[in-house]
Amino acid sequence: MGQTVDVGAVIRGARCTARITQAQLGAQCGYSASAISRIESNRLRLDYQSMLRVAAVLGIRPDQLNGLGVPEGAAVATVALRSSDEEDAVRRRELLTGVLAAGATVVIGASQASASAVTGDPATGLEDALFRLPAAEPMSLAMLKEQTTAARRAFRAARYADLGQALPGLLSAASATRDAAQGQAREHASAILARAYVVAADLALKQHSDAAWVAADRALIAARASGAPVPIGEASRVLAITMRRSGRCSSAVQLLAREAGELDATQARTGAVRTTLLLTAAYSAATGGDRTTALSLLDEAQEDVKRLPEVAGLFTVEANRAQVDVYRIGALNALGTPDEGANIAAGLDIDRISTAERRARAWTDTARMWHALGDGQQTFSALRRVEAEAPQEVRRPALRALTSDLLYGPARVQGLREFAARTGALAA
């Protein structure tokens, strides 16, 4: 039976009228920005008391709640809001053991293609699939490696919608192949499976999806089973990012430093992975406010890239001078000293970075720098460059939040409102 009122549209409309971001609404209601995003896209259905709490924040009258529901056919979860600290702790603990958070029920039934079309979230099908991988038959290691490499190419080209549709089948096939293999073939299959989960975690992280915890944890388990140092390092990186996102910055730095210390800095491939761990550790330290550690790690990474040849074939992150500069700009933003990054940004030739995803990351950090410096026009110019490099990148939750902050800030920038509507930062 169809519903007469679209709960997501009501909440989104009230939030936009109030001129607050999803993160700001979530902070006031005791929930995450990603949860607010799923509520507005009708993938989370609130119980009545939780709805009253959101209504109170947004100024929605209780009588307007009558008849609120979820459109027919939507794939949703039903949750009750609780304090953000409690919710994060419970979800992390249960997600890492492969169990859905208490009080939430996943309804699986909509096809992943249709779900993505409704929500615009490339990680939609991935979230469902991680808890119930589709049935799959083993395949040859050569074919599995080829498909995993294709997933890596899709990520590096920022084709997130294509990647989100392909990942459930890839993860299923990789798991089946690993389970059917023995001896060295099993170790090889474990390494490929680890890399498939790494790219899944990277996609989930971009969408601020809780699936990142599951994918990163499984990536590291598979990588350790393979015994190969490069996949172990790559999996450690994505797991550390999930830790940082949950506020555990010092723990993330410790994990990354420990894993970096296990890698041979003199060999090209292990040395390159070590450099990416140092860069991620530096940004994690900066996010935690530790300036001394952040800058020291950045300097160490810079010395590494001077000594080692540039390596092709790392899974999603490169180790070169340009990446050191991009991470330095990001770290200085996180430390609250964006002015120190202006000279670095001026000398950074982003066009020479090899992948669309990394170029978009560089323009994103540049946009954040200009936004922190109060230059709305430069911020918008950088956001436009993100869109030019990777149209799907600019629709990520973090980029939409930045666009929304700029839109509702004091500066008036020509063309910004149209950009916000086009990229999903402004509700229609």
N, C-alpha and C positions, 0 to 999 in steps of 0.2 A: 504494500500500500504506500503510495507516494506521500511525501511530506509537503506541507504548504509553505514552510519557512526554511530557508537555508541558513543553518546555524553559523557556518563559516563566513558567509557573506555578511551576516548581521554583525558578528564580532569584528571582522575586517573593516567594515564600514565605520563602526563606532570608533575603532582604534585610529583610523585615518582622520576622522573628524576631530579626534582629540590630539592629533599630531604627535603621536608617540610611536616608537619603533616596537617591533615584536619583542626585542630584548627588554625594553623598558616595561612593557606590559607584563612580561613574564616575571620580572623582578618584583613588581608590585603584587602579583598573584601568587608568588612562590613556585614558579615553574620555569623551565628553560625556554629560550627563544625557539629552539627547534620544535618543542612541544606546541608552542603557540602557532608556529607555522603549520603543523599538522592539524591543529584544531581549525584553523582558517581554511584549510584545504579539505576539511571533512574526513580526515583520517583518524582523528581522535574524537570520541564522543564523551562529553563530561556528564557526571552525575549531577543531580539538580542542585545540591548544595555547592558544588564547585562552580556551577554555572552562575549561581547567585553571587559568588565571590568575584568572578570576572565581570558580571553585570555591574556590581557596585563600583569597581574601579573605572569602568567605562561610562558610567552614568546611564546605563540601560535600566528602565523601570522593570520591576519584577513582573508586572502584568504582561510585558512584552515577551517574556520567556514562554508563555503558553503556546504550545504547538511546535516549539523548536525541536528540530530533529535532523537527521542525516539524509541527504538525497538517496533515493532508491538505487541500489546496485553499488554504492560506494564501499570500498574495503576500509574498515575502521577498527579501532581499538577503543574499548571503554575503560576510562580511568577516573580515579578520584584525585583531585589535586591535594598535594601535601607540601610541607616545607621543602625548599629546593635542596638543602643539605641532606635531609633524610632520603628524598627521592633519588638523588644522584648516588648516594652510597648503596641503597638497595638495588638500583638498576645495574650498577657496575658489578656488584657481587653476583647477582643472579645471571646477568648476561654472560659473564665469563664462565659460568658453569653450563651455559646453553639452555637456561630456563628463562621464560618470560617473567618480567617483573610482576610481583604479586598485585592483584587487583586489575590486571590488564588482560584482555582476551583478544588475540589476533584472529581476525576472520579472513581466511584465505579462500579465494574463489575467483576474484576478478583477475583477468589475465594481466601479466606484467606490462604488456604494451598498453592496454586500456588504462591501467592504473597510472602509468606515467603520463598518458595523455590528459588525465583528469587533474593530476596534482602538479605536473611539471617538475617532479622530483625524480632524478635518474636513479636514486637509491631505493625507490619504493619496492620494486621487485626483489632487490637484494635483501632488504630487511626480512621479508617473508621467507625467502629461499634459505637464508642462513639457519633457520630453525627447522626447515623441512626441505632438504635438498631434493630436487626432482630425481627420479630414477634415471640412471644412465649406465651404459655399458663401457667397459674398459676400451681404450684405444691404444694405438702404438705410441711409444714415447716421442717419436719424431713428429707425429701429427699433434700430440698434446703440446709439445714445445712450440709448434707453429701457431696453434691457437692462442697460447698464452702470450706469445710475442705479438700477435695481432691485437690482443687486449691492451698490451703495453703501448702499442702505436696509437690506439684509440684514445688512451688516457693522455699521452703526450701531445696529441692533436686537439685535446679538449673536446672530443666527441663523446660527451658524458651520457647522452641519451642512448646512443648505440652501445656503449660499454655496459650501461645498466641492464639492457636487455640481454646481452651476451653472457654476463657473468654467472647467473645461476646455472646455466647449462655447462659452462666451462668448469666451475667448481665441482659440479656433480661428476663430470667425466674425469677430472683430475683425481677426485677422491676414489672413484671406482678403480681407476688405473693403479693408484698407489696400493689400494687394498688387495688387488689381484697379483701384484708383483712380489718378487722374492729377491733377496740378496742385493747386489749392486743396482739392479733395475729398480728395486723398491726405494733405495736411497736417491736415485736419480728422479724417480717419480715424486718423492717427497719434496725435493728441491723445486720441481716445477709447481707442485701444489702450493708450496710456500709462496712462490712468486705470484700465483693467481690470487691468493689471499692478500698479499701485499697490495696489489692494484685494487682489490675490493676495499681494503681499508682506506687507501688513498681516496677513492671515490666517496666512501661514506664520510670521511673527514671533511671533504669539501662541502658536503650537504649537511654537516653538523648532525649526522645520523648516529643513533646509539649503536647501529650495526658495526661501527668502527671498532668498538671494544671486542666484539666477537671475532671479527675478521683478523684483527691484529694478533689476538691471542692464538688463534688457530694457525696463523702464518708462522709465529715463532715456534709453536710445537712441531709443525711440519719441518721447518728449517733445521731445528735441532736434530730431528730424526734423520735428516739428510747428511748431517755432519759437515756440510759445505759452509765455509766461513762467509762467503758473499751473501747468500740468502739469509743467514743468521743476522748479519749486520743490517740488511734491508728490512727484515721483520722487526728487529729491535727498534729501528727508527720509527716505524708507524706505531708500535706499541707505546713508545715514549711520548709521541705526540698526543695519543689519547690520554695519557697520564697528565700531560701539561694542560690539556683542555679541561681536565677535571680539577685543576688547581694544584696538582702535585708536581710543581715545577722542580723542586730540589730532587725528588725521587726520579724524575725524568732525566735530569742531568747526571745523576749517579749511574743510572742504567746505561746511558749512552757512553759515559766515560769508561765504564767497566768493559762494555763491548768493544769500544774503540781500542782499548788496551790489548784486546785479544787478537787484533788484526795486524798483520805484518805491514808496517808503514813503508817498507822498501820495495814491495812488489806493486806493480801498476794497479791491478784490479782491487786487491785488498786495501791498498793505500788509498785508492779513490773512494771506496766505501767508508773507510775510516774518516776521510775528510767530510763526507756528508753527515756522519754521526757528530763530528765536531761542530759543524754548522748548526745542526738541529739542537745540539746541547747549548750552543751559544744563545740561540733565540729563546730556548727554554729558560736559561739563566736570566736573560734580560726580562722575560715575562714575569719572573719571580722577583725582579728588582735588584738582582745581583750584578752590578755593573762591572766590577773587577773581573769576575769569572767570565762574563759574557765577552768582554773585549779580549781577554787572554785567549779564550778558545777561538775567537775569530782570527787573532794574529797567528795562532798555531795552524789553523786551516790555511791561511794565506801562505805561510811558509811551505806547507805541504804541496800546494798547487804549483809553486815555483819549482819544486824539486822533482815532481812526478810528471810524466807525459799525460796529456789528456786522454781519457779512456772512454771509448764508445761501448755501449751495451749495458751500462748500469740501468736498473729497472725503471725508475721514474725520476730520479734526481741526478743532476750532473755535478761533477767536481771540477771546477775551473775558476779562474779569477773573476769572471762576471758573476758567478753564483756567490762567491765570497762577498762581493760588493752588494749584491741584492740582500743577502742575509744581514749584512752590516747595517744597511738602511732600515730593515725591519727591526733589528735589535735596538737601534737608536730610537726608533719610534716607540718601541715598548718601554724603553727606559725613560721616556718623557723628554728626550733631547733631540727632536726631529731636525732642529737647525743644524746639527752636526752632520746630518746626512745630505744636506743640500749640495755641498761640493762633490760628494761621491756620486749623487744622482746626475749632476751636470757632466761628469766624465764617463758615465756608463752608457755604452752603445747597446741599447736593448735590442735593436734590430739584428745584431749579430748573434744573439742567443738562439740556439738551434731548434727549440721546440716551441709550439704555440702556448702550451701550458706554462712553461717557464717564462716566456715573454710576458704572458698575462700576469704571472706572479710578480714580475719586476714592476710592471705598470701599476699593479695593485698597491705594492708597498710605496711606490712613488706617490700615488693618490693619497694614501694615508698620511704620508709625510706632509704634503701640501695642505691637507685638511687640518692637521694639527697646527700648522703654521698660520691658519686662517685665510689661506688664499683659495677662495672658492672657484675662481676661473681656472687656475692650474689644476685643482683637484678634478674638475669636470673634464678638462682636456685629457688628463691621465685615464679617467674612467672611459672616455671615448676610445682611447687606445686599447684598453682592455677589451672593449666590445669588438674593435676591429680585428684584434688578434684571435679572440675566442668568444664568439657570441654566447655560448652556453656558460662560460665562466662568469660573465657579468650578471647572470641570473642566480648565482649562488647566494645563500642567506647572508653571508658576511658582506658581499658586495651590494646587495639590496639594502642592507642596514646602513652602509656608508652613504649610498645614494639618498636614502631617506633622511639621514642626518643633514646632508648638504641641502636637500630640498627644503627642509623646515628650519634651516639656519637663517641667520640674519642677511646673508648675501643673496642677491637676486642674479641668477645666472641664466642668460638666454639659452633656450633649448633644453634646459635641465628637466623641466616638467615633462616634456615629450619623451625624453630619455628614460625618466623614471617610470612612465606608463608603459613604455616599450619593453623594459627589462623586468617588470613585475614589482618594482619598488613602490609604485603608486597604484592603488586599487582602482579598477575601472569604475 
